[in-house]
Amino acid sequence: MFDRTTLLSPDLLPLTFGTQAINAFIVVIPVFIATIVLAILASGATGGYLFSLKSIAPKASKINPLEGFKRMFGTKALVELVKAVLKFSLVTGVLILMINLNLESLVQIGRMPLEPALQSAGDLIAKSALFVTLSLVVIAAIDVPWQKYEFNKRMKMTKQEVKDEYKDIEGRPEVKAQIRRRQGVSVKCLTNA
């Protein structure tokens, strides 16, 4: 904490500020670590982990301006923009609601002594963070199934693609007919011999 001697001697301010910053960083480290672990687990839970060096290889198609404009102004980009605006609106709405519900407490913090004010501010921040996190969970509960549905829809083959693949696996009908004719000729030759 800052006391009167620290405030009156400029030489002590950087040291005190550095010590307070380090203490604050030490308090926040577990939250950062938990966030990173949850982010890794959440990405694995939605579709598994996929490590590929091919994805970081440079591709000429990725720097093509026409393709970039198609990605920026296509229907998929519009849907993603709407989703992002809705997510932002939900989180902003939750924060505004928290401020409105706790407005009197926020005003009282300015009139409190330092330690109770910090305690009250910490409680308000923790409560707000909890409700924002819950809103993000709601977003994820809606968005993850939607992403899976979209992925499955993109992976489905059209009837023509199924026919083409069947032809590739089984062989073209013209080629199969020619093979049968040749096999028939060879069988006749063997029976005549």
N, C-alpha and C positions, 0 to 999 in steps of 0.2 A: 504494500500500500504506500501511497505517497503521504508523507507527513510534512509539517511546516519546514523543517530543516532541509528536506530534499527540495522543496519548491523554492526556497530562498537561496540555495547554493547551486548554480548552474552546472558545476562539475559533477554533481551526484545524479543529475537527471538522466543522462544516457545510461549509466550503470543500472539505476533503478528501473528505467524503462526496459532495458535489455533483460533484466532478471524477470520482470513481469511478463514480457513477451515469451520467454522460454517456459515459464510456468504455465502460461495459457496454452502454448503449443503442446506441452506434455499432457495437459488435460484433454486436448482435442485429438491427439494421436489415436486413442482407441476408437473414437467415432469414425475417423478416416479409415482405419484398418477394417472395422466392421462394414463400412460402406463398400469398400473394395471387395471384400469377401462375398457380401451379398450380391454385388453386381456380377461377379464371376459365376456364382451359383445360379443366379436368375437366368443368365444367358445360356448356361448349360441345361437348365431345366426346360427351357422352351424348345430347344432343338438339338441339344448335344453340342459337343465341342468339335470344331473342325479347324485343324491347323494346316495351312497350305501356303507354300512359298510362291505358288503360281499367282496368287491374288495380288502380291506386291510387285510382280514383274511389270515393267512398263508396256503399255499397249497403245498403238497408234490410234485406235478407235476411241480411246478415252480422251484424247486431246482434239478430236474432231469437233469444230464449233457447231456444225449442223446437228450432230448427235447430242451435243450438250444442250442446244436450244430445245430439241425434242424432249429431252428429259426434264428441262426446266418448265416447259409450258404444256406438257401433256396432261392427260386426265389423271394419271397416277400422281403427278406432282401436285395437281389441284386437290386431290383427295388427301395427300399428305399435309398440304398447307391447312386444309380445313381441320384435320385431326390435331395439328400442332396448335392452332388457334383455340380449339375447344379445350385442349389440355391446359394451355396457358390461362384461359378464362376460368377454368375450374380451380386451379391453384391460386390465382389472383383473388377469386371470389372467396375462397376459404380464408386467405390472409386478411382480406377486408372485413369479413365477418368476425374474425378473431380480434381485429383492432376495434371494431364497433362494440363487441361484447365486453372488451376489457379497457375501454377508453378511460373510465374513471380511475382504474388502477394505474394506467399509464400516466395520468395527470398527477396522481398521488406520489408516484416515484420521484418526481422532481422536488417534492417537499420533504422527503424522508432523509434521515441520515444515511451515510454512504453504505454501510454494511446491510441494513434492511432493504435499501434501494436495490443493491446488487442482487440480494436474495430474491426479491420480488421480480426483478427483471429476468433473472435466470428462470424462475418458475413460468413466467409468461412466455419466454422464448421456448422452453421445453414443451409447454402445452401447445404452442403454435406449431412447433416442429412435428409434434405427434399428429395433429390434425392434417397438416400438409402431407405427411407421410401416408396417412390413411387415404387422402384423396389420390395420391399417386398409386396406391394399391388398387383403388377402384379403377383408375385409368388402365393399369396393367391387366386387371381382371377382364376388362372389355377388349383391350388392344391385342393381347396375346392370342386369344381364340380367333380374332379377326385375321391376324397375321398368318396363323396356321391355315385358316380357310383359304386365304388368298394364295398361299404357297401351294396348297393341294390343287387349287383351281388352275394355277399356272402349270403344274406338273402333269395334269390330265392331257391325254392325247385326243386329237380329233378323230373322227371315223376314218378320214383319209389317211391320217398318220398310222392308225392301227392297220389298215389294209396294206399300206406301203411296207410297214415293218413285217407283216406276215409274209408278204411277197419276198422280202429280203431273207427271212429265215427259211421259208419253204422253197424259195426259188421261183423265178418267173415262170408262168404257165407255158410260154413258148419254149423256154429252155427245157422244162420238164418233158414236154411233148417230144422234143427232138431226142432227148436222152432215152425215152421209151421206145422211139422208133429204132434207134441204134441198138438198144438192148434186144429188141425184137429181131433185128437183122442178125445179131450175134447168136441168138438162141436158134434161129433157123440154120445158121451155118454149122452150129454144133450138132444139131439133130441130123443134118444131112451128112455130116462127116462120119 
